[in-house]
Amino acid sequence: MRETELRRRRRRCGGDAISPAVLSPLVRHGTTASGPYVTHITPESAGWSYSGLSVLELPPSAEVQLGTGPDEVIVLPLSGAATVECDGQRFTLHGRRDVFDRVSDFAYLPRDADAVLWSADGGRFALRAARAGERLEARYVPAEDVPVELRGAGTASRQVNNFCAPEAFRADRLIAVEVLTPGGNWSSYPPHKHDQQSADESQLEEIYYFEVARGGLAYQRVYGSGPGRDIDVCAEVGTGDVVLIPYGYHGPSMAAPGYDLYYLNVMGGPGERVWRFCDDPAHAWIRAAWPGTPVDPRLPMTRDGGDQ
């Protein structure tokens, strides 16, 4: 189909500017809605410097125009499929039924780019962003190229889709992964932090975006890691909720029995693009108890990814 014919079949969706007010660490679903975005978090609204997240909901045959500005952005289908046009290229995202269905393909958009996202059948799409210095090329990654890792053991088992981990995908500052946790298990565990730049740790701002199967519930813990890094979150979370972590120990992420948990992690920071973290010394011993304990047999939870 020619470009002009394709555009005639689309319906445009606009967006309003988000308020610059600094958000609290717990951001409830819909409280940052703006135009077609049900969630819209920028570094300015988060009160930090690098990480951002928007969740876009499109009805059938709708499109939205995106200007990346100073951010590099990854378009990841949460549900549905889409076409993305950027820098003279067109990427077809096959997507998925929902986050518990399969690993998804994705598109990378560089900073200072104009893009158009269109969905024939509608869907929900996560736009993960980080302030970037270098402008890289727009790219597409198929689902089968996304590395999948089974992490932890026993009731601390989870699946990690490393689609934008430093070792898996080239970006300037953005780091992003998906984590799936079977109902009754704990993940993001033992509690850990990455809020100081050192040989053993990266300074990374982090966003957790949650979805819970069957409309269920989960819990997230975040607590302080020292003077000047005071934070205290112990909250029930559901689908569409977000937790912002500028610093501090975070974990566990707790999936209630009967309700599988998905969360999307978005990270960015000032130093080298590497994910180094330190466990809370009070709980670091837990890792040493894992050898010999099998991974939860319900894992992997999704299909059609990389090596599992």
Backbone as CSV, one residue per row, in Angstrom:
resi,resn,N_x,N_y,N_z,CA_x,CA_y,CA_z,C_x,C_y,C_z
1,MET,0.852,-1.190,0.000,0.000,0.000,0.000,0.890,1.243,0.000
2,ARG,0.583,2.199,-0.880,1.400,3.403,-0.945,1.215,4.252,0.310
3,GLU,2.208,5.109,0.576,2.213,5.945,1.784,0.949,6.786,1.903
4,THR,0.553,7.472,0.828,-0.615,8.358,0.916,-1.894,7.576,1.181
5,GLU,-2.025,6.385,0.581,-3.208,5.562,0.802,-3.275,5.077,2.242
6,LEU,-2.111,4.699,2.783,-2.057,4.234,4.168,-2.489,5.339,5.117
7,ARG,-2.007,6.553,4.878,-2.324,7.650,5.783,-3.796,8.026,5.721
8,ARG,-4.436,7.893,4.564,-5.845,8.234,4.455,-6.717,7.321,5.293
9,ARG,-6.227,6.122,5.590,-7.023,5.168,6.342,-6.842,5.324,7.847
10,ARG,-5.956,6.222,8.269,-5.653,6.368,9.683,-6.481,7.471,10.319
11,ARG,-6.680,7.338,11.646,-7.308,8.397,12.427,-6.295,8.907,13.430
12,ARG,-6.139,10.212,13.484,-5.101,10.775,14.340,-5.551,10.877,15.792
13,CYS,-4.559,10.701,16.677,-4.794,10.918,18.108,-3.784,11.943,18.583
14,GLY,-4.254,12.990,19.222,-3.360,14.021,19.730,-3.069,13.828,21.192
15,GLY,-2.179,14.667,21.764,-1.832,14.580,23.174,-1.661,15.961,23.760
16,ASP,-1.877,16.081,25.054,-1.705,17.348,25.751,-0.408,17.310,26.544
17,ALA,0.117,18.454,26.862,1.353,18.528,27.630,1.112,18.064,29.066
18,ILE,2.109,17.353,29.606,2.004,16.861,30.983,2.432,17.962,31.953
19,SER,1.829,18.000,33.091,2.200,18.976,34.111,3.611,18.707,34.604
20,PRO,4.410,19.744,34.858,5.778,19.550,35.337,5.853,19.207,36.818
21,ALA,4.735,19.111,37.530,4.766,18.819,38.961,5.461,17.489,39.225
22,VAL,6.295,17.449,40.265,7.047,16.240,40.591,6.111,15.200,41.202
23,LEU,6.207,13.994,40.708,5.336,12.911,41.139,5.837,12.264,42.419
24,SER,4.936,11.622,43.153,5.328,10.812,44.299,5.865,9.479,43.787
25,PRO,6.588,8.700,44.621,7.136,7.424,44.140,6.077,6.443,43.649
26,LEU,4.889,6.437,44.243,3.818,5.551,43.814,2.877,6.324,42.898
27,VAL,2.796,5.911,41.637,1.973,6.593,40.639,0.852,5.635,40.234
28,ARG,-0.375,5.985,40.581,-1.505,5.112,40.281,-1.913,5.216,38.808
29,HIS,-2.464,4.123,38.320,-2.918,4.040,36.940,-3.854,5.194,36.592
30,GLY,-3.562,5.876,35.507,-4.427,6.940,35.016,-4.174,8.312,35.583
31,THR,-3.365,8.432,36.639,-3.188,9.745,37.268,-2.293,10.674,36.464
32,THR,-1.529,10.146,35.504,-0.720,10.998,34.633,-1.233,10.960,33.192
33,ALA,-2.494,10.553,33.014,-3.056,10.425,31.661,-2.994,11.748,30.919
34,SER,-2.714,11.665,29.620,-2.633,12.850,28.773,-2.919,12.423,27.339
35,GLY,-4.071,12.861,26.785,-4.421,12.468,25.428,-4.532,10.969,25.302
36,PRO,-3.846,10.358,24.319,-3.909,8.905,24.158,-3.037,8.140,25.147
37,TYR,-2.278,8.866,25.978,-1.375,8.227,26.940,-2.094,8.018,28.276
38,VAL,-2.189,6.770,28.726,-2.773,6.502,30.036,-1.734,6.675,31.132
39,THR,-0.472,6.604,30.750,0.642,6.903,31.657,1.630,7.758,30.883
40,HIS,2.083,8.849,31.483,3.038,9.729,30.803,3.964,10.309,31.864
41,ILE,5.167,9.741,31.958,6.142,10.139,32.971,7.422,10.562,32.262
42,THR,7.841,11.804,32.504,9.071,12.339,31.930,10.105,12.511,33.042
43,PRO,11.378,12.709,32.697,12.346,13.021,33.747,11.941,14.228,34.582
44,GLU,11.334,15.229,33.935,10.920,16.436,34.667,9.805,16.125,35.659
45,SER,8.793,15.359,35.237,7.686,15.063,36.156,8.104,14.090,37.254
46,ALA,9.127,13.256,36.972,9.640,12.341,37.993,10.583,13.028,38.966
47,GLY,11.085,14.198,38.583,12.004,14.922,39.454,13.425,14.413,39.385
48,TRP,13.784,13.822,38.251,15.160,13.357,38.075,15.665,13.741,36.696
49,SER,16.643,13.008,36.117,17.341,13.525,34.944,17.296,12.663,33.688
50,TYR,16.939,11.377,33.784,17.165,10.505,32.631,15.963,9.655,32.204
51,SER,15.317,8.930,33.100,14.382,7.872,32.728,12.959,8.389,32.539
52,GLY,12.262,7.815,31.537,10.873,8.168,31.283,10.084,6.988,30.763
53,LEU,8.762,7.073,30.866,7.878,6.005,30.394,6.520,6.590,30.026
54,SER,6.030,6.222,28.856,4.659,6.530,28.467,3.991,5.239,28.028
55,VAL,2.715,5.088,28.348,1.926,3.950,27.878,0.809,4.513,27.020
56,LEU,0.806,4.086,25.774,-0.103,4.600,24.762,-1.210,3.594,24.494
57,GLU,-2.452,4.042,24.551,-3.588,3.193,24.190,-4.218,3.741,22.911
58,LEU,-4.280,2.903,21.874,-4.834,3.313,20.596,-6.055,2.474,20.246
59,PRO,-7.143,3.103,19.816,-8.278,2.353,19.269,-7.941,1.877,17.864
60,PRO,-8.748,0.992,17.282,-8.465,0.497,15.933,-8.324,1.620,14.911
61,SER,-7.369,1.442,14.000,-7.117,2.360,12.881,-6.715,3.750,13.337
62,ALA,-6.090,3.834,14.504,-5.644,5.137,15.025,-4.134,5.251,14.916
63,GLU,-3.669,6.484,14.861,-2.240,6.736,14.820,-1.896,7.849,15.792
64,VAL,-0.626,7.893,16.167,-0.117,8.999,16.960,1.240,9.388,16.405
65,GLN,1.496,10.687,16.362,2.790,11.186,15.926,3.667,11.397,17.149
66,LEU,4.908,10.930,17.064,5.842,10.980,18.182,7.042,11.825,17.805
67,GLY,7.422,12.733,18.687,8.676,13.452,18.560,9.558,13.050,19.718
68,THR,10.692,12.402,19.459,11.503,11.862,20.557,12.273,12.951,21.297
69,GLY,12.549,14.093,20.643,13.278,15.162,21.317,14.625,14.682,21.813
70,PRO,14.976,14.960,23.097,16.284,14.564,23.610,16.364,13.107,24.060
71,ASP,15.287,12.344,23.887,15.234,10.968,24.384,15.415,9.939,23.279
72,GLU,16.089,8.835,23.606,15.987,7.634,22.789,14.807,6.839,23.341
73,VAL,14.036,6.178,22.459,12.765,5.565,22.841,12.674,4.166,22.248
74,ILE,12.187,3.214,23.026,11.850,1.895,22.508,10.340,1.741,22.558
75,VAL,9.751,1.338,21.426,8.325,1.061,21.329,8.137,-0.445,21.518
76,LEU,7.464,-0.830,22.599,7.258,-2.238,22.939,5.763,-2.512,23.048
77,PRO,5.195,-3.378,22.215,3.779,-3.720,22.363,3.513,-4.461,23.674
78,LEU,2.551,-3.954,24.445,2.042,-4.682,25.610,0.881,-5.574,25.196
79,SER,0.054,-5.071,24.288,-0.995,-5.866,23.656,-1.264,-5.259,22.291
80,GLY,-1.454,-6.111,21.300,-1.719,-5.619,19.966,-0.481,-5.509,19.106
81,ALA,-0.698,-5.139,17.846,0.359,-4.987,16.848,0.332,-3.560,16.319
82,ALA,1.410,-3.149,15.652,1.483,-1.778,15.161,2.494,-1.664,14.034
83,THR,2.407,-0.562,13.333,3.416,-0.166,12.355,4.058,1.120,12.856
84,VAL,5.391,1.167,12.802,6.128,2.349,13.239,6.956,2.861,12.069
85,GLU,6.843,4.152,11.774,7.629,4.799,10.726,8.564,5.801,11.377
86,CYS,9.854,5.717,11.006,10.850,6.627,11.592,12.064,6.692,10.675
87,ASP,12.565,7.887,10.439,13.773,8.087,9.631,13.694,7.381,8.288
88,GLY,12.534,7.423,7.648,12.380,6.823,6.336,12.241,5.317,6.333
89,GLN,12.137,4.705,7.511,11.966,3.262,7.606,10.585,2.939,8.170
90,ARG,10.099,1.757,7.827,8.824,1.285,8.360,9.039,-0.077,9.014
91,PHE,8.658,-0.173,10.303,8.807,-1.411,11.059,7.428,-1.965,11.390
92,THR,7.235,-3.245,11.130,5.992,-3.912,11.496,6.200,-4.655,12.807
93,LEU,5.507,-4.223,13.868,5.578,-4.884,15.164,4.429,-5.878,15.258
94,HIS,4.775,-7.162,15.325,3.744,-8.201,15.383,3.086,-8.251,16.759
95,GLY,3.829,-7.827,17.775,3.250,-7.689,19.111,2.791,-8.998,19.718
96,ARG,1.728,-8.903,20.532,1.242,-10.060,21.281,-0.160,-9.790,21.789
97,ARG,-0.801,-10.842,22.260,-2.151,-10.694,22.820,-2.103,-9.931,24.127
98,ASP,-1.149,-10.259,24.996,-0.921,-9.542,26.252,0.463,-9.914,26.744
99,VAL,0.897,-9.328,27.844,2.265,-9.524,28.315,2.520,-10.935,28.832
100,PHE,1.466,-11.684,29.127,1.621,-13.053,29.608,1.544,-14.072,28.472
101,ASP,1.382,-13.593,27.241,1.221,-14.463,26.086,2.552,-14.888,25.491
102,ARG,3.424,-13.926,25.216,4.674,-14.237,24.534,5.655,-13.080,24.681
103,VAL,6.901,-13.333,24.313,7.887,-12.272,24.172,7.544,-11.478,22.919
104,SER,7.752,-10.155,22.956,7.385,-9.312,21.825,8.606,-8.787,21.079
105,ASP,8.404,-8.482,19.802,9.382,-7.714,19.056,9.283,-6.251,19.480
106,PHE,10.205,-5.394,19.012,10.176,-3.985,19.409,10.929,-3.147,18.392
107,ALA,10.746,-1.828,18.488,11.440,-0.880,17.623,12.165,0.153,18.471
108,TYR,13.346,0.521,18.042,14.154,1.551,18.699,14.106,2.826,17.865
109,LEU,13.794,3.953,18.516,13.747,5.256,17.871,14.831,6.144,18.475
110,PRO,15.671,6.765,17.659,16.741,7.607,18.199,16.233,8.950,18.680
111,ARG,17.071,9.667,19.378,16.732,11.023,19.794,16.594,11.915,18.555
112,ASP,15.878,13.031,18.727,15.682,14.016,17.660,15.060,13.394,16.404
113,ALA,14.068,12.544,16.624,13.404,11.881,15.502,11.911,12.161,15.534
114,ASP,11.304,12.186,14.357,9.856,12.236,14.221,9.387,10.867,13.764
115,ALA,8.367,10.335,14.408,7.881,8.992,14.099,6.365,8.981,14.109
116,VAL,5.798,7.986,13.466,4.357,7.757,13.456,4.108,6.317,13.847
117,LEU,3.210,6.111,14.803,2.809,4.765,15.226,1.339,4.580,14.883
118,TRP,1.021,3.506,14.177,-0.342,3.220,13.741,-0.689,1.779,14.055
119,SER,-1.926,1.536,14.513,-2.368,0.182,14.849,-3.697,-0.100,14.165
120,ALA,-3.740,-1.137,13.330,-4.966,-1.490,12.605,-6.063,-1.934,13.559
121,ASP,-5.706,-2.766,14.531,-6.694,-3.328,15.452,-6.676,-2.679,16.823
122,GLY,-5.808,-1.701,17.026,-5.694,-1.058,18.326,-4.805,-1.854,19.263
123,GLY,-4.435,-1.230,20.367,-3.585,-1.914,21.334,-2.996,-0.958,22.340
124,ARG,-2.119,-1.507,23.160,-1.458,-0.755,24.226,0.054,-0.919,24.040
125,PHE,0.777,0.190,24.074,2.186,0.184,23.720,2.982,0.990,24.744
126,ALA,4.077,0.406,25.220,4.950,1.083,26.174,6.071,1.781,25.412
127,LEU,6.267,3.052,25.724,7.354,3.832,25.155,8.352,4.092,26.275
128,ARG,9.440,3.314,26.287,10.464,3.475,27.322,11.505,4.437,26.823
129,ALA,11.921,5.377,27.658,12.773,6.459,27.188,13.894,6.756,28.170
130,ALA,14.989,7.287,27.620,16.081,7.813,28.433,16.723,8.963,27.681
131,ARG,17.129,9.997,28.419,17.841,11.105,27.812,19.142,10.567,27.205
132,ALA,19.398,10.945,25.963,20.526,10.380,25.231,21.434,11.476,24.706
133,GLY,22.722,11.184,24.650,23.678,12.095,24.053,23.950,11.760,22.604
134,GLU,24.162,10.476,22.311,24.468,10.035,20.954,23.189,9.670,20.202
135,ARG,23.134,10.056,18.942,22.003,9.671,18.100,22.377,8.413,17.319
136,LEU,21.710,7.310,17.618,21.934,6.038,16.943,20.887,5.856,15.844
137,GLU,20.996,4.775,15.086,20.057,4.524,14.000,18.785,3.866,14.526
138,ALA,17.655,4.125,13.833,16.400,3.435,14.141,16.553,1.963,13.773
139,ARG,15.986,1.082,14.612,16.168,-0.361,14.388,14.936,-1.137,14.816
140,TYR,14.828,-2.346,14.289,13.778,-3.303,14.640,14.440,-4.578,15.147
141,VAL,13.874,-5.179,16.211,14.378,-6.443,16.747,13.225,-7.432,16.831
142,PRO,13.333,-8.599,16.164,12.262,-9.597,16.237,12.253,-10.304,17.589
143,ALA,11.116,-10.881,17.939,10.959,-11.530,19.239,11.973,-12.650,19.456
144,GLU,12.285,-13.387,18.387,13.190,-14.528,18.553,14.620,-14.120,18.875
145,ASP,14.952,-12.830,18.726,16.293,-12.343,19.069,16.377,-11.779,20.486
146,VAL,15.281,-11.811,21.236,15.283,-11.296,22.606,15.780,-12.388,23.555
147,PRO,16.899,-12.170,24.261,17.396,-13.179,25.199,16.461,-13.316,26.404
148,VAL,16.179,-14.551,26.789,15.308,-14.831,27.928,16.112,-15.589,28.979
149,GLU,16.046,-15.105,30.206,16.809,-15.669,31.319,15.853,-16.109,32.423
150,LEU,16.114,-17.281,32.997,15.399,-17.711,34.195,16.307,-17.432,35.378
151,ARG,15.842,-16.584,36.287,16.682,-16.082,37.377,16.126,-16.543,38.713
152,GLY,17.026,-16.727,39.693,16.611,-17.120,41.032,16.377,-18.610,41.149
153,ALA,15.643,-19.003,42.181,15.363,-20.418,42.437,14.153,-20.533,43.341
154,GLY,13.476,-21.690,43.267,12.343,-21.950,44.142,11.291,-20.863,44.056
155,THR,10.853,-20.359,45.202,9.818,-19.317,45.232,10.366,-17.928,44.916
156,ALA,11.667,-17.847,44.640,12.256,-16.595,44.161,12.588,-16.694,42.673
157,SER,11.962,-17.637,41.963,12.192,-17.801,40.520,11.389,-16.784,39.727
158,ARG,11.979,-16.293,38.637,11.266,-15.413,37.720,11.909,-15.503,36.335
159,GLN,11.212,-14.989,35.345,11.680,-14.926,33.964,12.027,-13.487,33.629
160,VAL,13.187,-13.288,33.021,13.621,-11.948,32.633,13.837,-11.912,31.124
161,ASN,13.110,-11.041,30.441,13.280,-10.818,29.005,14.216,-9.632,28.818
162,ASN,15.464,-9.925,28.456,16.518,-8.912,28.424,16.569,-8.182,27.081
163,PHE,15.444,-7.588,26.658,15.383,-7.018,25.314,16.268,-5.796,25.146
164,CYS,16.466,-5.013,26.213,17.326,-3.831,26.128,18.323,-3.812,27.276
165,ALA,18.831,-4.996,27.635,19.931,-5.081,28.586,21.216,-4.672,27.874
166,PRO,22.204,-4.139,28.596,23.418,-3.646,27.932,24.116,-4.684,27.070
167,GLU,24.115,-5.936,27.504,24.807,-6.970,26.750,24.000,-7.490,25.564
168,ALA,22.718,-7.115,25.479,21.831,-7.658,24.448,21.510,-6.678,23.337
169,PHE,21.552,-5.364,23.630,21.093,-4.381,22.642,21.854,-3.080,22.838
170,ARG,22.273,-2.478,21.728,23.023,-1.230,21.801,22.082,-0.044,21.924
171,ALA,22.302,0.775,22.927,21.615,2.044,23.115,22.616,3.011,23.722
172,ASP,22.216,4.280,23.851,23.132,5.258,24.420,23.104,5.220,25.944
173,ARG,21.902,5.314,26.534,21.776,5.281,27.990,20.683,4.328,28.475
174,LEU,19.711,4.047,27.641,18.532,3.289,28.062,18.856,1.828,28.375
175,ILE,18.348,1.371,29.526,18.366,-0.044,29.903,16.925,-0.418,30.242
176,ALA,16.445,-1.536,29.708,15.065,-1.945,29.982,14.930,-3.456,29.856
177,VAL,14.172,-4.055,30.772,13.893,-5.487,30.738,12.453,-5.705,31.182
178,GLU,11.915,-6.881,30.858,10.616,-7.325,31.365,10.850,-8.465,32.345
179,VAL,10.062,-8.517,33.411,10.155,-9.589,34.398,8.775,-10.192,34.605
180,LEU,8.687,-11.524,34.544,7.444,-12.245,34.789,7.643,-13.169,35.983
181,THR,6.723,-13.075,36.945,6.833,-13.803,38.203,5.570,-14.622,38.420
182,PRO,5.690,-15.953,38.553,4.498,-16.770,38.798,3.820,-16.402,40.118
183,GLY,2.500,-16.547,40.171,1.757,-16.253,41.386,2.329,-16.967,42.600
184,GLY,2.492,-16.233,43.700,3.042,-16.785,44.929,4.544,-16.610,45.067
185,ASN,5.243,-16.187,44.009,6.692,-16.020,44.053,7.090,-14.574,44.348
186,TRP,8.331,-14.419,44.784,8.935,-13.108,45.011,10.011,-12.897,43.953
187,SER,10.075,-11.667,43.413,11.178,-11.339,42.506,11.744,-9.983,42.900
188,SER,12.700,-9.504,42.098,13.494,-8.346,42.510,14.022,-8.609,43.923
189,TYR,14.587,-9.808,44.082,14.915,-10.308,45.415,16.206,-11.106,45.353
190,PRO,17.146,-10.928,46.301,17.062,-10.073,47.483,17.040,-8.585,47.112
191,PRO,16.573,-7.738,48.051,16.542,-6.297,47.773,17.929,-5.789,47.389
192,HIS,17.965,-4.871,46.446,19.234,-4.376,45.919,19.101,-2.891,45.573
193,LYS,20.213,-2.263,45.279,20.204,-0.847,44.934,21.233,-0.571,43.839
194,HIS,21.045,0.539,43.155,22.028,1.051,42.193,21.881,2.568,42.175
195,ASP,22.299,3.210,43.262,22.112,4.657,43.386,23.399,5.430,43.627
196,GLN,24.568,4.777,43.449,25.853,5.449,43.575,26.779,4.952,42.471
197,GLN,27.615,5.839,41.968,28.550,5.445,40.928,29.844,4.974,41.575
198,SER,30.208,3.713,41.329,31.441,3.149,41.869,31.849,1.976,40.993
199,ALA,32.946,1.341,41.351,33.409,0.175,40.595,32.426,-0.983,40.704
200,ASP,31.634,-1.011,41.769,30.718,-2.127,42.001,29.258,-1.781,41.768
201,GLU,28.969,-0.534,41.413,27.571,-0.115,41.369,27.384,0.996,40.330
202,SER,26.247,0.963,39.642,25.872,2.012,38.701,24.853,2.941,39.349
203,GLN,24.859,4.200,38.953,23.833,5.134,39.390,22.742,5.162,38.326
204,LEU,21.586,4.561,38.643,20.511,4.409,37.669,19.171,4.759,38.306
205,GLU,18.444,5.670,37.689,17.043,5.917,38.046,16.206,4.784,37.452
206,GLU,15.216,4.315,38.198,14.459,3.145,37.710,12.956,3.349,37.843
207,ILE,12.244,2.893,36.817,10.782,2.885,36.793,10.313,1.433,36.760
208,TYR,9.363,1.103,37.628,8.664,-0.179,37.579,7.237,0.079,37.092
209,TYR,6.856,-0.566,35.998,5.480,-0.526,35.505,4.885,-1.922,35.642
210,PHE,3.697,-2.033,36.260,3.138,-3.334,36.627,1.906,-3.707,35.817
211,GLU,1.771,-5.015,35.545,0.514,-5.606,35.112,0.337,-6.914,35.880
212,VAL,-0.893,-7.175,36.314,-1.184,-8.364,37.117,-2.277,-9.157,36.424
213,ALA,-2.066,-10.454,36.268,-3.024,-11.310,35.575,-4.366,-11.341,36.304
214,ARG,-5.431,-11.455,35.526,-6.796,-11.629,36.037,-7.225,-10.517,36.991
215,GLY,-6.713,-9.327,36.783,-7.120,-8.203,37.621,-6.704,-8.339,39.069
216,GLY,-5.636,-9.081,39.323,-5.216,-9.365,40.689,-4.365,-8.268,41.305
217,LEU,-3.658,-8.642,42.358,-2.875,-7.683,43.123,-1.467,-8.207,43.338
218,ALA,-0.560,-7.272,43.610,0.821,-7.580,43.934,1.310,-6.509,44.894
219,TYR,2.541,-6.658,45.350,3.100,-5.700,46.307,4.530,-5.351,45.920
220,GLN,4.910,-4.096,46.216,6.263,-3.625,45.931,6.832,-2.913,47.148
221,ARG,8.094,-3.220,47.443,8.787,-2.596,48.567,9.980,-1.803,48.053
222,VAL,10.146,-0.575,48.577,11.323,0.257,48.339,11.664,0.924,49.668
223,TYR,12.952,0.946,50.046,13.325,1.586,51.312,14.708,2.210,51.192
224,GLY,15.031,3.088,52.130,16.220,3.919,52.052,17.521,3.150,52.135
225,SER,18.555,3.752,51.506,19.874,3.104,51.477,20.944,3.936,52.167
226,GLY,20.528,4.993,52.878,21.510,5.790,53.593,21.078,7.230,53.698
227,PRO,21.844,8.062,54.409,21.503,9.478,54.558,21.352,10.161,53.204
228,GLY,20.264,10.939,53.071,20.001,11.619,51.814,19.344,10.759,50.770
229,ARG,19.179,9.485,51.058,18.513,8.557,50.134,17.378,7.856,50.875
230,ASP,16.533,8.668,51.482,15.406,8.160,52.261,14.181,7.994,51.372
231,ILE,13.600,6.817,51.409,12.392,6.519,50.651,11.694,5.361,51.351
232,ASP,10.366,5.343,51.334,9.633,4.297,52.049,8.343,3.990,51.289
233,VAL,8.367,2.896,50.544,7.197,2.447,49.803,6.942,0.981,50.153
234,CYS,5.750,0.690,50.591,5.300,-0.694,50.754,3.841,-0.678,50.324
235,ALA,3.596,-1.014,49.056,2.302,-0.710,48.460,1.738,-1.886,47.682
236,GLU,0.411,-2.002,47.735,-0.295,-2.895,46.824,-0.338,-2.240,45.458
237,VAL,-0.008,-2.997,44.422,-0.015,-2.469,43.062,-0.850,-3.379,42.167
238,GLY,-1.426,-2.779,41.138,-2.212,-3.507,40.154,-1.838,-3.060,38.763
239,THR,-2.556,-3.544,37.785,-2.258,-3.241,36.389,-2.291,-1.740,36.123
240,GLY,-1.218,-1.247,35.520,-1.097,0.160,35.172,-0.425,1.017,36.214
241,ASP,-0.221,0.498,37.424,0.472,1.276,38.452,1.970,1.331,38.162
242,VAL,2.615,2.366,38.688,4.035,2.604,38.480,4.680,2.956,39.810
243,VAL,5.908,2.485,40.029,6.706,2.910,41.170,8.001,3.518,40.633
244,LEU,8.314,4.735,41.103,9.523,5.451,40.714,10.588,5.257,41.784
245,ILE,11.800,4.892,41.362,12.873,4.593,42.319,14.087,5.456,41.978
246,PRO,14.188,6.648,42.587,15.351,7.491,42.336,16.600,6.967,43.045
247,TYR,16.402,6.245,44.135,17.478,5.684,44.947,16.844,4.721,45.931
248,GLY,17.699,4.044,46.703,17.198,3.136,47.728,17.175,1.691,47.293
249,TYR,17.046,0.822,48.306,16.892,-0.609,48.049,15.484,-0.879,47.548
250,HIS,15.360,-1.713,46.522,14.038,-2.074,46.018,13.936,-3.593,45.915
251,GLY,12.773,-4.070,46.316,12.493,-5.486,46.417,12.092,-5.818,47.843
252,PRO,11.283,-6.885,47.941,10.850,-7.727,46.833,9.643,-7.143,46.089
253,SER,9.451,-7.673,44.851,8.198,-7.520,44.117,7.438,-8.817,44.337
254,MET,6.284,-8.738,44.969,5.594,-9.940,45.452,4.339,-10.215,44.645
255,ALA,4.282,-11.386,44.024,3.101,-11.809,43.279,2.186,-12.585,44.226
256,ALA,0.978,-12.119,44.435,0.044,-12.816,45.320,-0.293,-14.188,44.735
257,PRO,-0.507,-15.194,45.581,-0.882,-16.521,45.079,-2.107,-16.422,44.162
258,GLY,-2.016,-17.089,43.009,-3.110,-17.092,42.045,-3.028,-16.004,40.997
259,TYR,-2.099,-15.051,41.160,-2.014,-13.921,40.243,-0.578,-13.741,39.742
260,ASP,-0.332,-14.120,38.506,0.982,-13.906,37.914,1.247,-12.409,37.783
261,LEU,2.520,-12.035,37.920,2.924,-10.632,37.927,3.888,-10.348,36.787
262,TYR,3.640,-9.237,36.101,4.553,-8.713,35.083,4.999,-7.326,35.511
263,TYR,6.274,-7.031,35.347,6.685,-5.639,35.467,7.766,-5.322,34.443
264,LEU,7.728,-4.084,34.006,8.669,-3.531,33.050,9.596,-2.595,33.807
265,ASN,10.904,-2.826,33.685,11.905,-1.956,34.307,12.516,-1.037,33.261
266,VAL,12.564,0.246,33.566,13.198,1.247,32.697,14.254,1.956,33.522
267,MET,15.489,1.999,33.014,16.588,2.608,33.754,17.424,3.518,32.871
268,GLY,17.980,4.549,33.486,18.916,5.440,32.816,19.723,6.185,33.864
269,GLY,20.937,6.557,33.500,21.786,7.254,34.470,22.955,7.936,33.802
270,PRO,23.796,8.613,34.588,24.833,9.478,34.031,26.106,8.779,33.611
271,GLY,26.339,7.579,34.075,27.632,6.937,33.834,27.622,5.967,32.668
272,GLU,28.581,5.052,32.704,28.675,4.001,31.702,27.369,3.198,31.668
273,ARG,26.956,2.797,30.463,25.721,2.019,30.324,25.987,0.562,30.732
274,VAL,25.920,0.349,32.039,26.130,-0.975,32.608,25.234,-1.102,33.826
275,TRP,24.751,-2.302,34.097,23.819,-2.559,35.201,24.570,-3.280,36.309
276,ARG,25.102,-2.484,37.230,25.778,-3.039,38.407,24.978,-2.651,39.639
277,PHE,24.734,-3.600,40.533,23.917,-3.322,41.714,24.522,-4.009,42.928
278,CYS,24.097,-3.544,44.107,24.559,-4.114,45.376,23.348,-4.600,46.169
279,ASP,23.399,-5.846,46.640,22.347,-6.377,47.499,22.398,-5.713,48.867
280,ASP,21.244,-5.610,49.510,21.200,-5.196,50.911,22.014,-6.220,51.716
281,PRO,23.069,-5.787,52.423,23.906,-6.739,53.159,23.119,-7.616,54.128
282,ALA,21.991,-7.110,54.627,21.202,-7.897,55.576,20.568,-9.117,54.920
283,HIS,20.413,-9.074,53.588,19.717,-10.162,52.904,20.537,-10.799,51.790
284,ALA,21.784,-10.374,51.606,22.596,-10.875,50.501,22.853,-12.383,50.600
285,TRP,22.802,-12.949,51.811,23.066,-14.380,51.999,22.084,-15.266,51.229
286,ILE,20.938,-14.710,50.873,19.889,-15.514,50.243,20.374,-16.120,48.931
287,ARG,21.191,-15.399,48.184,21.673,-15.940,46.914,22.460,-17.227,47.113
288,ALA,23.204,-17.305,48.197,24.007,-18.496,48.447,23.158,-19.717,48.770
289,ALA,21.884,-19.509,49.104,20.990,-20.624,49.406,20.342,-21.211,48.159
290,TRP,20.531,-20.590,46.983,19.853,-21.028,45.770,20.452,-22.270,45.106
291,PRO,21.777,-22.452,45.092,22.322,-23.618,44.404,21.687,-24.923,44.909
292,GLY,21.280,-25.754,43.970,20.635,-27.010,44.317,19.128,-26.923,44.413
293,THR,18.596,-25.709,44.456,17.136,-25.521,44.479,16.644,-25.315,43.056
294,PRO,15.711,-26.119,42.574,15.278,-25.992,41.181,14.486,-24.712,40.934
295,VAL,14.514,-24.278,39.688,13.686,-23.163,39.242,12.227,-23.615,39.224
296,ASP,11.328,-22.717,39.522,9.897,-23.003,39.498,9.514,-23.651,38.159
297,PRO,8.863,-24.824,38.173,8.526,-25.512,36.913,7.520,-24.765,36.046
298,ARG,6.877,-23.727,36.566,5.966,-22.922,35.750,6.710,-22.002,34.791
299,LEU,8.011,-21.919,34.938,8.833,-21.086,34.079,9.474,-21.911,32.967
300,PRO,9.686,-21.306,31.777,9.308,-19.943,31.385,7.799,-19.807,31.220
301,MET,7.297,-18.594,31.444,5.868,-18.329,31.388,5.383,-17.956,30.003
302,THR,6.282,-17.385,29.166,5.879,-16.966,27.829,6.709,-17.700,26.790
303,ARG,6.280,-17.604,25.542,6.899,-18.359,24.452,7.466,-17.428,23.402
304,ASP,8.143,-18.040,22.421,8.612,-17.337,21.218,9.645,-16.265,21.529
305,GLY,10.540,-16.537,22.465,11.628,-15.604,22.689,12.935,-16.225,22.255
306,GLY,14.018,-15.802,22.884,15.333,-16.371,22.590,15.536,-17.652,23.368
307,ASP,16.813,-17.951,23.634,17.130,-19.201,24.336,16.505,-19.204,25.719
308,GLN,15.772,-20.272,26.021,15.107,-20.381,27.311,15.596,-21.588,28.074
